[in-house]
Amino acid sequence: MNFSLEDVRNLLLKENLLKEFVSEKGWHLDAPDQFTFRKLSYDSRQVDAETLFFCKGLNFKEDYLTSAVSQGLLYYVAEQPYEQSAVGIIVTDIRKAMAILSMAFYGYPQNDLQVIGYTGTKGKTTAAYFTKAILDYTTANKTALLSTMNTTLDGKTYFKSHLTTPESLDLYRMMAEAVNNGMTHLVMEVSSQAYKTQRVYGLTLDVGIFLNISPDHISPIEHPTFDDYFYCKRQLILNSKQVILNHESDHFDLLKETANVYGIPAIVYGRSTQADYEVKSLNNGTHAFQVINHHGNLAIDTTYTIKLAGDFNQENATSAIIAAALTGASATDAQQGLKEARVPGRMDQLVQKNGAHVYVDYAHNYLSLKTLLEFAKKEHPKGKVIVVLGSPGNKAISRRHDFGKVLSETADIVFLTADDPAFEDPQKIAEEINEAITNPDLDVHYEMDRPTAIKKALAKSTSADSVVIAGKGVDPYQKINGVDVPYEGDYEVVKRLLEE
Protein backbone atom coordinates (compact mmCIF):
# COMPACT_ATOMS: atom_id res chain seq x y z
CA MET A 1 0.00 0.00 0.00
CA ASN A 2 1.28 3.48 -0.84
CA PHE A 3 1.11 5.77 2.18
CA SER A 4 3.22 8.90 1.92
CA LEU A 5 4.78 11.05 4.58
CA GLU A 6 2.63 13.90 3.25
CA ASP A 7 -0.47 11.71 3.86
CA VAL A 8 0.69 11.21 7.45
CA ARG A 9 1.22 14.96 7.93
CA ASN A 10 -2.19 15.89 6.52
CA LEU A 11 -4.08 13.30 8.55
CA LEU A 12 -2.41 14.37 11.80
CA LEU A 13 -2.99 18.06 11.08
CA LYS A 14 -6.66 17.40 10.33
CA GLU A 15 -7.07 15.70 13.73
CA ASN A 16 -4.99 18.41 15.48
CA LEU A 17 -2.52 15.74 16.60
CA LEU A 18 0.73 16.91 14.98
CA LYS A 19 3.17 18.80 17.19
CA GLU A 20 6.19 18.86 14.85
CA PHE A 21 8.66 16.90 12.76
CA VAL A 22 12.07 16.55 14.38
CA SER A 23 15.07 15.80 12.15
CA GLU A 24 18.61 16.91 11.48
CA LYS A 25 17.01 19.86 9.65
CA GLY A 26 15.45 21.06 12.91
CA TRP A 27 11.87 21.35 14.16
CA HIS A 28 9.17 22.14 11.61
CA LEU A 29 5.61 21.38 10.51
CA ASP A 30 6.33 20.60 6.86
CA ALA A 31 7.19 17.04 5.90
CA PRO A 32 11.00 17.01 5.63
CA ASP A 33 11.12 14.59 2.68
CA GLN A 34 9.09 12.71 0.13
CA PHE A 35 8.73 9.19 1.45
CA THR A 36 6.37 6.23 1.08
CA PHE A 37 5.57 3.77 3.88
CA ARG A 38 4.66 0.20 3.08
CA LYS A 39 4.35 -1.12 6.61
CA LEU A 40 3.13 -0.01 10.07
CA SER A 41 4.39 -1.49 13.35
CA TYR A 42 4.52 -0.91 17.09
CA ASP A 43 6.86 -3.90 17.56
CA SER A 44 10.52 -2.92 17.24
CA ARG A 45 11.33 -6.48 16.17
CA GLN A 46 9.17 -6.09 13.06
CA VAL A 47 10.53 -3.03 11.25
CA ASP A 48 12.56 -2.14 8.19
CA ALA A 49 13.42 0.98 6.21
CA GLU A 50 9.87 1.27 4.82
CA THR A 51 8.12 0.97 8.21
CA LEU A 52 6.38 3.71 10.17
CA PHE A 53 7.05 2.80 13.81
CA PHE A 54 4.85 3.83 16.76
CA CYS A 55 6.51 4.37 20.16
CA LYS A 56 3.54 3.43 22.30
CA GLY A 57 2.74 1.79 25.60
CA LEU A 58 3.35 2.42 29.30
CA ASN A 59 6.35 0.11 29.17
CA PHE A 60 7.94 1.63 26.07
CA LYS A 61 11.70 2.08 26.35
CA GLU A 62 13.97 4.13 24.09
CA ASP A 63 16.04 0.97 23.69
CA TYR A 64 13.23 -0.39 21.52
CA LEU A 65 13.54 2.59 19.19
CA THR A 66 17.34 2.28 19.13
CA SER A 67 16.96 -1.35 18.10
CA ALA A 68 14.49 -0.39 15.36
CA VAL A 69 16.85 2.29 13.99
CA SER A 70 19.66 -0.27 13.90
CA GLN A 71 17.42 -2.34 11.59
CA GLY A 72 17.11 0.56 9.14
CA LEU A 73 14.10 2.45 10.55
CA LEU A 74 13.91 6.00 9.19
CA TYR A 75 10.68 7.39 10.74
CA TYR A 76 8.94 7.00 14.09
CA VAL A 77 5.83 8.47 15.74
CA ALA A 78 6.06 9.44 19.41
CA GLU A 79 4.81 11.91 21.99
CA GLN A 80 8.34 13.18 22.57
CA PRO A 81 11.48 13.47 20.44
CA TYR A 82 14.38 11.08 20.97
CA GLU A 83 18.08 11.49 20.24
CA GLN A 84 18.01 9.23 17.21
CA SER A 85 19.05 9.49 13.57
CA ALA A 86 15.51 8.63 12.47
CA VAL A 87 13.00 11.42 11.85
CA GLY A 88 10.53 11.92 14.70
CA ILE A 89 6.87 12.63 13.96
CA ILE A 90 5.87 14.10 17.31
CA VAL A 91 2.19 13.98 18.25
CA THR A 92 -0.01 15.01 21.16
CA ASP A 93 -1.53 11.52 21.59
CA ILE A 94 0.28 8.46 20.25
CA ARG A 95 -2.74 6.16 20.53
CA LYS A 96 -5.09 8.49 18.68
CA ALA A 97 -2.42 9.01 16.04
CA MET A 98 -1.96 5.25 15.59
CA ALA A 99 -5.71 4.74 15.19
CA ILE A 100 -6.12 7.52 12.63
CA LEU A 101 -3.07 6.52 10.58
CA SER A 102 -3.88 2.79 10.72
CA MET A 103 -7.41 3.14 9.38
CA ALA A 104 -6.10 5.31 6.52
CA PHE A 105 -3.15 3.00 5.75
CA TYR A 106 -5.51 0.02 5.45
CA GLY A 107 -7.98 1.91 3.28
CA TYR A 108 -10.78 2.55 5.81
CA PRO A 109 -12.02 -1.07 5.74
CA GLN A 110 -14.87 -0.22 8.13
CA ASN A 111 -16.58 1.51 5.20
CA ASP A 112 -16.84 -1.84 3.40
CA LEU A 113 -18.33 -3.68 6.39
CA GLN A 114 -21.49 -3.46 8.45
CA VAL A 115 -19.87 -3.15 11.88
CA ILE A 116 -21.81 -4.28 14.96
CA GLY A 117 -20.19 -3.60 18.34
CA TYR A 118 -21.13 -4.99 21.76
CA THR A 119 -20.16 -3.63 25.15
CA GLY A 120 -21.29 -4.57 28.65
CA THR A 121 -19.96 -6.15 31.81
CA LYS A 122 -21.34 -9.57 30.90
CA GLY A 123 -22.81 -11.29 27.87
CA LYS A 124 -20.71 -9.69 25.11
CA THR A 125 -19.26 -12.94 23.78
CA THR A 126 -22.57 -14.82 23.90
CA ALA A 127 -24.46 -12.02 22.16
CA ALA A 128 -21.71 -11.64 19.55
CA TYR A 129 -21.80 -15.36 18.72
CA PHE A 130 -25.61 -15.25 18.54
CA THR A 131 -25.42 -12.31 16.12
CA LYS A 132 -22.89 -14.06 13.88
CA ALA A 133 -25.03 -17.21 13.86
CA ILE A 134 -28.02 -15.21 12.62
CA LEU A 135 -26.05 -13.22 10.05
CA ASP A 136 -24.45 -16.39 8.70
CA TYR A 137 -27.89 -17.27 7.34
CA THR A 138 -28.32 -13.82 5.84
CA THR A 139 -24.83 -13.41 4.38
CA ALA A 140 -23.94 -17.02 3.52
CA ASN A 141 -21.13 -17.12 6.09
CA LYS A 142 -19.70 -13.71 5.21
CA THR A 143 -19.62 -12.43 8.81
CA ALA A 144 -16.31 -11.87 10.60
CA LEU A 145 -16.07 -11.98 14.40
CA LEU A 146 -13.75 -10.38 16.96
CA SER A 147 -14.56 -11.79 20.39
CA THR A 148 -12.85 -12.17 23.75
CA MET A 149 -11.96 -15.79 23.04
CA ASN A 150 -11.85 -16.32 19.28
CA THR A 151 -11.52 -14.37 16.07
CA THR A 152 -12.49 -15.26 12.51
CA LEU A 153 -11.71 -13.09 9.50
CA ASP A 154 -13.10 -15.45 6.87
CA GLY A 155 -16.31 -16.45 8.64
CA LYS A 156 -15.25 -20.00 9.41
CA THR A 157 -11.57 -20.34 10.46
CA TYR A 158 -11.03 -19.33 14.10
CA PHE A 159 -7.92 -18.40 16.08
CA LYS A 160 -7.40 -17.38 19.72
CA SER A 161 -7.80 -13.68 20.54
CA HIS A 162 -5.17 -11.85 22.60
CA LEU A 163 -7.33 -8.85 23.54
CA THR A 164 -11.10 -8.38 23.66
CA THR A 165 -10.62 -5.47 21.26
CA PRO A 166 -7.32 -5.49 19.33
CA GLU A 167 -4.88 -2.57 19.22
CA SER A 168 -5.99 -0.11 16.53
CA LEU A 169 -3.22 -1.08 14.11
CA ASP A 170 -4.16 -4.77 14.41
CA LEU A 171 -7.86 -3.97 14.31
CA TYR A 172 -7.72 -2.22 10.92
CA ARG A 173 -5.29 -4.78 9.49
CA MET A 174 -7.75 -7.51 10.49
CA MET A 175 -10.71 -5.56 9.12
CA ALA A 176 -8.88 -5.15 5.81
CA GLU A 177 -8.18 -8.88 5.73
CA ALA A 178 -11.87 -9.57 6.38
CA VAL A 179 -12.81 -7.31 3.47
CA ASN A 180 -10.27 -9.06 1.22
CA ASN A 181 -11.86 -12.36 2.28
CA GLY A 182 -15.23 -11.16 1.01
CA MET A 183 -16.79 -10.48 4.41
CA THR A 184 -19.73 -8.08 4.46
CA HIS A 185 -20.34 -7.87 8.22
CA LEU A 186 -18.16 -7.68 11.32
CA VAL A 187 -19.41 -8.44 14.83
CA MET A 188 -16.99 -7.27 17.53
CA GLU A 189 -16.76 -6.88 21.28
CA VAL A 190 -15.70 -3.41 22.37
CA SER A 191 -14.13 -3.24 25.82
CA SER A 192 -13.95 -0.29 28.18
CA GLN A 193 -10.16 -0.40 27.76
CA ALA A 194 -10.61 -0.02 24.00
CA TYR A 195 -12.14 3.40 24.61
CA LYS A 196 -9.82 4.35 27.45
CA THR A 197 -6.70 3.57 25.41
CA GLN A 198 -8.10 4.89 22.09
CA ARG A 199 -7.98 1.54 20.27
CA VAL A 200 -11.25 2.43 18.51
CA TYR A 201 -10.68 6.19 18.25
CA GLY A 202 -12.43 7.48 15.13
CA LEU A 203 -14.42 4.28 14.54
CA THR A 204 -18.18 4.71 14.13
CA LEU A 205 -20.21 1.52 14.59
CA ASP A 206 -23.19 0.90 12.34
CA VAL A 207 -24.95 -0.64 15.36
CA GLY A 208 -23.78 -0.41 18.97
CA ILE A 209 -25.27 -2.56 21.74
CA PHE A 210 -24.99 -1.73 25.46
CA LEU A 211 -25.93 -4.88 27.36
CA ASN A 212 -25.45 -3.99 31.04
CA ILE A 213 -23.09 -2.41 33.57
CA SER A 214 -21.70 -3.32 36.98
CA PRO A 215 -18.31 -2.64 38.63
CA ASP A 216 -15.42 -4.50 36.97
CA HIS A 217 -11.82 -3.86 35.88
CA ILE A 218 -11.40 -1.44 38.78
CA SER A 219 -7.69 -1.31 39.58
CA PRO A 220 -4.74 1.12 39.40
CA ILE A 221 -3.70 -0.35 36.04
CA GLU A 222 -7.17 -0.34 34.42
CA HIS A 223 -9.98 1.95 35.65
CA PRO A 224 -9.30 3.78 38.91
CA THR A 225 -13.03 4.13 39.68
CA PHE A 226 -16.39 2.77 38.59
CA ASP A 227 -17.21 6.23 37.26
CA ASP A 228 -14.23 6.01 34.88
CA TYR A 229 -15.18 2.46 33.83
CA PHE A 230 -18.81 3.43 33.15
CA TYR A 231 -17.81 6.61 31.30
CA CYS A 232 -15.51 4.63 28.98
CA LYS A 233 -18.26 2.07 28.34
CA ARG A 234 -20.71 4.85 27.42
CA GLN A 235 -18.43 6.04 24.64
CA LEU A 236 -19.90 3.25 22.54
CA ILE A 237 -23.20 5.15 22.43
CA LEU A 238 -21.54 8.34 21.16
CA ASN A 239 -19.67 6.39 18.50
CA SER A 240 -22.59 4.46 17.00
CA LYS A 241 -25.05 5.39 14.24
CA GLN A 242 -27.79 3.69 16.29
CA VAL A 243 -27.80 1.85 19.61
CA ILE A 244 -29.63 -1.00 21.29
CA LEU A 245 -30.13 -0.71 25.06
CA ASN A 246 -31.17 -3.21 27.72
CA HIS A 247 -34.10 -1.80 29.74
CA GLU A 248 -33.05 -3.88 32.77
CA SER A 249 -29.47 -2.58 32.85
CA ASP A 250 -28.35 -0.68 35.92
CA HIS A 251 -28.26 3.06 35.18
CA PHE A 252 -30.56 2.57 32.18
CA ASP A 253 -31.92 6.12 32.51
CA LEU A 254 -28.43 7.58 32.04
CA LEU A 255 -27.79 5.32 29.05
CA LYS A 256 -31.05 6.43 27.40
CA GLU A 257 -30.34 10.07 28.26
CA THR A 258 -26.86 9.81 26.73
CA ALA A 259 -28.36 8.56 23.47
CA ASN A 260 -30.97 11.34 23.52
CA VAL A 261 -28.49 14.13 24.28
CA TYR A 262 -26.20 13.10 21.43
CA GLY A 263 -29.07 12.43 19.02
CA ILE A 264 -28.32 8.71 18.62
CA PRO A 265 -31.43 6.64 17.73
CA ALA A 266 -32.00 4.05 20.47
CA ILE A 267 -33.96 0.78 20.47
CA VAL A 268 -34.82 -0.71 23.87
CA TYR A 269 -35.37 -4.39 24.68
CA GLY A 270 -36.09 -6.11 27.99
CA ARG A 271 -38.60 -7.85 30.22
CA SER A 272 -40.72 -4.71 30.58
CA THR A 273 -43.73 -3.70 28.50
CA GLN A 274 -42.11 -0.25 28.39
CA ALA A 275 -39.38 -1.65 26.13
CA ASP A 276 -39.72 -1.41 22.35
CA TYR A 277 -39.30 -5.19 22.24
CA GLU A 278 -40.33 -7.28 25.25
CA VAL A 279 -38.66 -10.63 25.96
CA LYS A 280 -41.02 -13.24 27.40
CA SER A 281 -39.95 -16.77 28.44
CA LEU A 282 -42.32 -19.50 27.27
CA ASN A 283 -41.34 -22.04 29.97
CA ASN A 284 -42.45 -24.96 27.83
CA GLY A 285 -39.60 -27.30 28.70
CA THR A 286 -37.27 -25.77 26.10
CA HIS A 287 -35.17 -22.62 26.06
CA ALA A 288 -37.86 -20.90 23.97
CA PHE A 289 -38.95 -17.28 24.28
CA GLN A 290 -41.12 -14.76 22.53
CA VAL A 291 -40.28 -11.27 21.34
CA ILE A 292 -43.28 -8.93 21.63
CA ASN A 293 -43.24 -5.71 19.61
CA HIS A 294 -44.60 -2.76 21.61
CA HIS A 295 -43.10 0.31 19.96
CA GLY A 296 -40.66 -0.96 17.32
CA ASN A 297 -40.51 -0.97 13.52
CA LEU A 298 -38.78 -4.32 13.01
CA ALA A 299 -40.75 -7.44 12.01
CA ILE A 300 -39.18 -9.68 14.66
CA ASP A 301 -42.18 -10.38 16.92
CA THR A 302 -42.28 -14.16 16.93
CA THR A 303 -40.89 -17.09 18.94
CA TYR A 304 -37.26 -18.25 19.09
CA THR A 305 -35.37 -21.17 20.63
CA ILE A 306 -31.76 -21.21 21.85
CA LYS A 307 -29.53 -24.01 23.16
CA LEU A 308 -28.38 -22.10 26.24
CA ALA A 309 -30.30 -22.09 29.51
CA GLY A 310 -31.04 -18.96 31.51
CA ASP A 311 -33.33 -15.97 31.03
CA PHE A 312 -30.25 -13.78 30.62
CA ASN A 313 -29.30 -15.70 27.48
CA GLN A 314 -32.76 -15.06 26.02
CA GLU A 315 -32.09 -11.38 26.57
CA ASN A 316 -28.66 -11.66 24.92
CA ALA A 317 -30.35 -13.41 22.00
CA THR A 318 -32.91 -10.62 21.67
CA SER A 319 -30.17 -8.01 21.41
CA ALA A 320 -28.66 -10.14 18.63
CA ILE A 321 -32.01 -10.47 16.83
CA ILE A 322 -32.41 -6.68 16.79
CA ALA A 323 -28.81 -6.00 15.75
CA ALA A 324 -28.99 -8.55 12.94
CA ALA A 325 -32.35 -7.20 11.77
CA LEU A 326 -30.91 -3.68 11.56
CA THR A 327 -28.18 -5.00 9.26
CA GLY A 328 -30.27 -7.10 6.91
CA ALA A 329 -31.43 -10.28 8.68
CA SER A 330 -35.02 -11.54 8.76
CA ALA A 331 -36.88 -13.11 11.68
CA THR A 332 -36.57 -16.46 9.89
CA ASP A 333 -32.78 -16.01 9.68
CA ALA A 334 -32.78 -15.31 13.42
CA GLN A 335 -34.90 -18.37 14.21
CA GLN A 336 -32.64 -20.64 12.15
CA GLY A 337 -29.38 -19.14 13.39
CA LEU A 338 -30.27 -19.13 17.08
CA LYS A 339 -31.61 -22.68 16.96
CA GLU A 340 -28.15 -23.91 15.95
CA ALA A 341 -25.92 -21.36 17.72
CA ARG A 342 -23.38 -22.70 20.18
CA VAL A 343 -21.10 -20.46 22.20
CA PRO A 344 -17.92 -22.35 23.20
CA GLY A 345 -17.53 -22.42 26.97
CA ARG A 346 -20.81 -20.66 27.71
CA MET A 347 -23.33 -22.56 29.83
CA ASP A 348 -21.99 -25.94 28.74
CA GLN A 349 -23.99 -28.50 30.73
CA LEU A 350 -22.95 -32.02 31.70
CA VAL A 351 -24.50 -34.51 34.12
CA GLN A 352 -22.58 -36.73 36.53
CA LYS A 353 -23.46 -40.40 36.94
CA ASN A 354 -24.99 -39.53 40.32
CA GLY A 355 -27.33 -37.03 38.64
CA ALA A 356 -25.57 -33.80 39.71
CA HIS A 357 -25.59 -31.12 37.03
CA VAL A 358 -22.29 -29.50 36.05
CA TYR A 359 -22.17 -26.06 34.43
CA VAL A 360 -19.01 -24.82 32.69
CA ASP A 361 -19.01 -21.11 31.92
CA TYR A 362 -16.61 -18.23 31.33
CA ALA A 363 -18.28 -16.20 34.11
CA HIS A 364 -15.40 -14.00 35.22
CA ASN A 365 -16.77 -10.95 37.02
CA TYR A 366 -19.31 -10.04 39.70
CA LEU A 367 -22.38 -9.71 37.48
CA SER A 368 -21.76 -12.79 35.32
CA LEU A 369 -20.90 -15.00 38.31
CA LYS A 370 -23.88 -13.78 40.35
CA THR A 371 -26.23 -14.42 37.42
CA LEU A 372 -24.79 -17.89 36.88
CA LEU A 373 -24.93 -18.96 40.54
CA GLU A 374 -28.47 -17.61 40.97
CA PHE A 375 -29.48 -19.66 37.93
CA ALA A 376 -27.92 -22.79 39.45
CA LYS A 377 -29.71 -22.19 42.75
CA LYS A 378 -33.03 -21.63 40.99
CA GLU A 379 -32.67 -24.76 38.81
CA HIS A 380 -31.60 -26.98 41.73
CA PRO A 381 -33.27 -25.48 44.81
CA LYS A 382 -32.91 -28.59 46.99
CA GLY A 383 -29.17 -29.01 46.48
CA LYS A 384 -25.95 -27.21 47.24
CA VAL A 385 -24.15 -24.90 44.83
CA ILE A 386 -20.53 -26.07 44.55
CA VAL A 387 -18.15 -23.65 42.81
CA VAL A 388 -14.65 -23.88 41.33
CA LEU A 389 -13.23 -20.41 40.88
CA GLY A 390 -10.06 -18.32 40.62
CA SER A 391 -9.23 -14.76 39.62
CA PRO A 392 -6.64 -13.48 37.11
CA GLY A 393 -3.32 -12.03 38.16
CA ASN A 394 -2.05 -8.53 37.40
CA LYS A 395 -5.44 -7.16 36.34
CA ALA A 396 -9.01 -6.60 37.52
CA ILE A 397 -7.91 -6.62 41.16
CA SER A 398 -11.39 -5.58 42.30
CA ARG A 399 -12.82 -8.88 41.11
CA ARG A 400 -11.28 -10.68 44.09
CA HIS A 401 -13.43 -8.75 46.55
CA ASP A 402 -16.41 -9.07 44.18
CA PHE A 403 -16.04 -12.85 44.01
CA GLY A 404 -15.92 -13.07 47.80
CA LYS A 405 -19.16 -11.11 47.93
CA VAL A 406 -20.94 -13.28 45.32
CA LEU A 407 -19.78 -16.52 46.93
CA SER A 408 -21.05 -15.30 50.30
CA GLU A 409 -24.45 -14.61 48.76
CA THR A 410 -25.01 -17.65 46.57
CA ALA A 411 -22.55 -20.56 47.11
CA ASP A 412 -22.41 -23.41 49.62
CA ILE A 413 -18.99 -24.92 48.83
CA VAL A 414 -16.11 -23.31 46.94
CA PHE A 415 -12.77 -24.59 45.69
CA LEU A 416 -10.49 -21.59 45.14
CA THR A 417 -7.93 -22.31 42.44
CA ALA A 418 -5.72 -20.78 39.72
CA ASP A 419 -7.12 -18.78 36.79
CA ASP A 420 -4.48 -17.07 34.63
CA PRO A 421 -2.34 -16.01 37.62
CA ALA A 422 0.16 -14.23 35.31
CA PHE A 423 3.05 -13.00 37.50
CA GLU A 424 1.18 -13.39 40.81
CA ASP A 425 0.99 -16.28 43.25
CA PRO A 426 -2.40 -17.99 42.72
CA GLN A 427 -2.54 -18.98 46.40
CA LYS A 428 -2.26 -15.31 47.37
CA ILE A 429 -5.03 -14.39 44.93
CA ALA A 430 -7.22 -17.14 46.39
CA GLU A 431 -6.57 -15.88 49.91
CA GLU A 432 -7.63 -12.36 48.84
CA ILE A 433 -10.92 -13.80 47.56
CA ASN A 434 -11.39 -15.64 50.85
CA GLU A 435 -10.72 -12.46 52.84
CA ALA A 436 -13.83 -10.93 51.23
CA ILE A 437 -16.07 -13.91 52.10
CA THR A 438 -18.50 -12.95 54.88
CA ASN A 439 -20.68 -16.08 55.11
CA PRO A 440 -19.29 -18.21 57.98
CA ASP A 441 -21.19 -21.26 56.71
CA LEU A 442 -19.50 -21.25 53.30
CA ASP A 443 -17.20 -24.29 53.05
CA VAL A 444 -13.92 -22.96 51.53
CA HIS A 445 -11.13 -25.15 50.08
CA TYR A 446 -7.81 -24.23 48.45
CA GLU A 447 -6.47 -26.25 45.51
CA MET A 448 -4.15 -24.46 43.09
CA ASP A 449 -4.02 -27.28 40.55
CA ARG A 450 -7.17 -26.50 38.59
CA PRO A 451 -7.97 -30.01 37.26
CA THR A 452 -7.56 -31.37 40.80
CA ALA A 453 -9.86 -28.66 42.15
CA ILE A 454 -12.48 -29.65 39.59
CA LYS A 455 -12.09 -33.33 40.49
CA LYS A 456 -12.56 -32.59 44.19
CA ALA A 457 -15.63 -30.44 43.50
CA LEU A 458 -17.26 -33.21 41.46
CA ALA A 459 -16.50 -35.71 44.22
CA LYS A 460 -18.23 -33.47 46.77
CA SER A 461 -21.53 -33.39 44.85
CA THR A 462 -24.71 -35.40 45.41
CA SER A 463 -27.60 -35.93 43.00
CA ALA A 464 -29.44 -32.76 44.05
CA ASP A 465 -26.40 -30.47 43.76
CA SER A 466 -25.08 -28.25 40.99
CA VAL A 467 -21.36 -27.83 40.29
CA VAL A 468 -20.30 -24.57 38.64
CA ILE A 469 -16.86 -24.40 37.02
CA ALA A 470 -16.38 -20.68 36.38
CA GLY A 471 -13.77 -18.66 34.56
CA LYS A 472 -12.03 -20.54 31.76
CA GLY A 473 -14.66 -22.40 29.76
CA VAL A 474 -12.84 -24.03 26.83
CA ASP A 475 -9.79 -21.76 27.02
CA PRO A 476 -6.80 -24.03 26.19
CA TYR A 477 -4.20 -21.96 28.07
CA GLN A 478 -3.29 -20.71 31.53
CA LYS A 479 -1.33 -17.43 31.58
CA ILE A 480 1.58 -18.08 33.95
CA ASN A 481 4.65 -15.83 34.29
CA GLY A 482 4.17 -14.27 30.87
CA VAL A 483 3.68 -17.60 29.08
CA ASP A 484 0.53 -19.20 27.65
CA VAL A 485 0.83 -22.64 29.24
CA PRO A 486 -1.29 -25.32 27.51
CA TYR A 487 -4.36 -26.36 29.52
CA GLU A 488 -7.11 -28.86 28.70
CA GLY A 489 -9.87 -26.35 29.24
CA ASP A 490 -12.51 -26.67 31.96
CA TYR A 491 -15.02 -28.37 29.67
CA GLU A 492 -12.54 -31.04 28.55
CA VAL A 493 -11.40 -31.62 32.15
CA VAL A 494 -14.98 -32.19 33.33
CA LYS A 495 -15.76 -34.39 30.33
CA ARG A 496 -12.66 -36.53 30.95
CA LEU A 497 -13.40 -36.89 34.66
CA LEU A 498 -17.01 -37.89 34.02
CA GLU A 499 -15.84 -40.59 31.61
CA GLU A 500 -13.29 -42.07 34.01
Helices and strands as residue ranges (DSSP letters): E 3-4, H 5-14, E 18-23, E 26-28, E 36-37, E 39-41, E 51-54, H 62-70, E 75-78, E 87-91, H 94-105, G 109-112, E 114-119, H 124-139, E 143-146, E 150-152, E 158-160, H 168-180, E 185-189, H 192-196, E 207-210, H 226-238, E 243-246, H 252-261, E 266-270, E 277-281, E 288-293, E 303-305, H 311-326, H 331-340, E 348-351, E 357-361, H 366-379, E 385-389, H 398-410, E 413-416, H 426-435, E 443-446, H 450-460, E 466-470, E 477-480, E 483-486, H 490-499
